[in-house]
Amino acid sequence: MINKRLFVICFISCFFIVQTTRAQGAVVSDVEESVVIAERVQQLAWHKQWLHLLHYRPHGLLGDLKSENDHVDFFVSSKGKVDPLLELNDEVELFSLVGQSDNQSLQCRFPARYKWLKKFFPTWLDQPCSELDEWKNELNAHYLTLIFPASYLNSPSSMYGHTLIRLDREDETKSKLLSYSVNFAANADPTDNELVFSYKGLAGGYPGVVSVLPYYAKVNEYSHLEHRDVWEYRLNLTTEEVDQFVNHIWETKETEFDYFFFDENCSYRLLALLDASSERIDVAKDFSLKAMPVDTIRSLIDTNRVERVDYRPSSGVLLNQQQAQLNNEQKQWAKRIALDPDEISAIEFQQLSEIEQAQALEVAISYLRYLVVKKKQNSPENRKRSLALLSARSKIPLQNIFLPIQEPLVRDDEGHLTQRASLYLGQQNESEFIDLQFRMAYQELMDLPDGFIKGGQIEMGSWALRGIKQERKNEDSELKLQLQKFSIINILSLGARDHFQQPISWRVNTGFDRFEFANNDLFAHLDVAGGYSYDLNLSDRYFGQVYGLAEARLKVSGQFESDYQLAAGAQLGWLYQGSQWQMQAYGSYLPAIAGEKFDYQDYSFSLGSKLSTNLQVRLEAKRQLISNSGKFIDGDNVRLGLNWYF
């Protein structure tokens, strides 16, 4: 009996000892697991990809990390915008929860973060997210294509071009127009005019938003409404990276970022979205001061993220290339029947050959579309005309009546880089000088033209520092250093007019400048001009373009007795933009109409030659003449130098 009692006591004692040991072991195990998780969170909080997913970037002189997203719902922690560790710690805790209702978990709110973090926490259990799944099935994204509508001078937000991303479906035989696209743009006030929009865009006065919309809507806006060529860059992302991109768009599409024309613009934000989607991409960091769309495309090409490039010509290019294949009689008929389809039955038109009639009809259809879209002439009468033209064209069985559309020999991303530094040696009147110049962006008429708009000029942040050698009586000469000019913005659009399209050439130029005379001060100026430009085509050879502009110029300076001058006159010029040689000659005459009483004349000739894609040699000569009450002051300079694009 004693032995049995002893056995029971020993058994019970051993049982309690074992259970106690197990409990202590479990506690120790839980503690160890917590320590492991804490250490892992500490490491991951500064991982490049976690910072990309939350859009953390260095800010200020000390480079403090701060998220570029400004929406409170983009974070879990109250300090998540400035503290990656606190944000990650709170998210890890919530991502691990189980048994949550459909669409209510943090996994459904931040699927890209969850998917990336789960690689380090494989025991997490996926929670149901039916709304996210339905949205992703609707997008049906299998490939990403970066879309680049080329520059458009008549809109401040599109002067440098634009980028968006198309979400392509797996079946590539289906129309790309039915795909969805991802766009980042300023959420502007529609009542703001172009001037207010430009100011707010430069100063960050609008929030930027990520949106998802059908691609055909953007094609209509950029290719037809604005007559812009479109380049398509297929990215070589994996299926997993494409899925992660879509997940990240879900996280950002109802949030806000800052928007600035120069740096935090559409192109920069798309790069940041791609950075967050793939550990193989890390390019947004290279665009801290400015992000020209064409430069961001180059960054993806240089890092081997582009698989192929396709070209979509604008309706304007289509009209230009088609009408160039018509003779003068066909051009006249095309315009006549576009405005009055009854002219199709005229005996003279019917006497044309079938192919001549078909060509005239197709150009007439393209021209009428130009009037409807570009000139906003979307009237019932024009729709009736369009139907009549299409009906007449359908009765002629001939197909492929025009040569294929010619793709530009040089893509926008293959032209020169957008920053420019220059060194010139020259002579101003009797004094020698050296000029150091820098331009932040982007292109002027005499720059290398390949890959840029013919007749287009967009310069911002351009300045010239001149060191001029001055002779002094009975003393050694001295070098005087002065700011010669500073251009805030200088835009010129010389759109050539033809039989069908009649764009207005125009210019806006503001900044600070000096006359080419000795001992004169800087003056502030604002120039506005408008006029016409025409191509010179002789014997089927292109000889550049001629232009004439009516111009008004306001100058303000303390060197004037009246402190200002308002002048108005004209400028006549000739421009040749060849791949190897570039030439320009112009003359201006601007008599005073208010303020300081003097008339101004300006004559200039420039000759440039391409040394390489990013190097140009240029010779410039300029003469200025001021006349006042029969008295004349003249100044001139000649200079030779190098332009380096970088």
Phi, psi and omega in degrees: 000316180297318180297321179295316179299319180296321179296316180296316180298316180296320181296313181296319180297316179297321180299313180295324179296316180297313181297320179297318179297318178298317180297318179295322178295321179295319178298315178299318180297317179298318179296316179298319179296320178297320179296318179298315180297317180298318179295321180293318178298318179301320180287316185289335183300335181248013176292139182306320185287325175296319178296323177294317182297327179263001179058040174283133176222151176295138179229149176076177182294329182273354178070033179294137180288136179205136180288141177279352177277137186248012183259133184296329181285356178280351184232157174260313179284147177295340178249019184297332181295333185238357184226098180298327182290312179299319180296314181295319181300316180291322182289321179301318179298317183282328179294335184276352182292148181235169177068028182269155182291159180302130176071009184256350185276162176293335177300323179286332181280322182231070185293329180291317178296316181298315183297320180289317183291331183296338175298333182259348178229070188293347182277352178299145179254131180294136178257155184290135180220072187293325181294318177296316180298318180295319180296316180293324177294325178293319178292319176053051185272125176239337179221156175244133177234123177280126183254130181235095169288127188293175185302147179221108190289338187274010176224121182303326182283350185236015184298328182258011185090182184212156174227146171213172182238129177265136178264098185277145179277167183292320180278101185280357176282342179280154184300132177292339181296338181273355177286170175261162179225154178249127185229144172238128183205165177290136175273078190277156173284119183296344179275350180287137176279178185298324181294313179296319179299317180297315181297312182293325178295323178287325186266359181077034183277356179239146169283150176257139183231147174268129181230154176238124183209161181301141184293327182299331179293321179287323177299318179298321181290313189270326184269320185261307184297324184249004176053052182245137171294151180233128174254138182242123183246104178286125180270146184264046179282151178284169178301319180295322180290322176297316179298321179292324176299314179297318176302318183289327175297321176302321181289330189254348192291343178243026179243184182226145171235165168293155176228125176226140181304316192277317186243295183275065183252194183301316185289318178298316183294323178295323175298319179295324177294321177292320176305319183288345186261343184214132177287350177276349183247129179207073189241338183299332182297341183278001185234066183273332183255323178207153180223083175289132182310316182293329177289323178293326176296317178301323182296323178288324177293316182295334179262017174060040177258357181257127183269317179202166182230132178237155185241132175238106183290149177283165177295332177293318176296319178301313179297316182297315183287329177289312184292337177293342180266003178263151171277172185300322180295318179296320179299317180295318179293320181301318180288321181295312183286337175295320181275335179213090182300343177298338180293347179299328182277358180298143183301319183297321179290319180294339178282348174292155177292165181302316182292325177293320177295314181299318179296316180296321180294317181293321176293323177298319178296316179296322180292318179295322176297321177299317180294320182292316187272306186287319184264005177059034180260057182270074184253159175303326180295319179291324176296322177295319178296318181298317178298320179295319180293317179296322178296315179296321180293325181294340181278351177255114189287351184296137177237166178051053185272353178241155173296151179302149178299129181275123176285142177306140181294331181233123177288164179301322182283354180259000176281189181291159177290165197265344173268153182219134172240141186225148174228123181232144169245137183196187180226127177249113187056248181256006186248143176274151180211166173229133181248133169246125184233152175216141176226130180290316181196144025200316183195138171237169187303324185268002174287168176299125192273343186302127179088002181236166182292128176295129180078010182254139178223126176222104178240134174222142177064049180251133178218157179228128177252123185246130170254113186247132182276121182245131178276139179236139182299130176059017180222164176292150178294155179233155180259117180261128182256130182211152172283114184279320178199155173218119182256120177283309177210137181217100183244131177222129179237110177254079178278117184290134178272146177220196185296333186247324183246131182233069178291154175268127173281144183206162180213143169227127183217124178218146181163215181229144184209171175230153169287158179275044177242163179284145171057051173236156187267166172295145171231144174279147181214154172224120180245135172227143184207156176208149180178208184234154174222144181224141173287145173258104178241110181239124180053045178063021175243142182268125180241032178088204180218149175251150182213156175222132183232131166278130192228143172235138183224127176253125177243139179228126180193148176290347179285346177271140178297325179269000181071351180202166170213136172246120182236154178215139181189223185212159173228133175242137184208167175226138184224132173234122181242088176261162181296321181265317184242143177229133182220146176210139174220136178207162175221140181235146173224119185228090176285150181289144173237348177199154178079221183303133187264087169207151177260145186239133174232146185215128179230137186214146173221134180227142178224123180236154178218138181282126173262324175200182182302327184238028179213130181224140171258140185218140174244131181226141175225135183219143176226134178237146182220128176242129180237137181210112178054045177082356178263143185235139171234126180233154179211150180211162172209151174229135181213152180229134183196184181242138173249125179245123181260131185214000000 
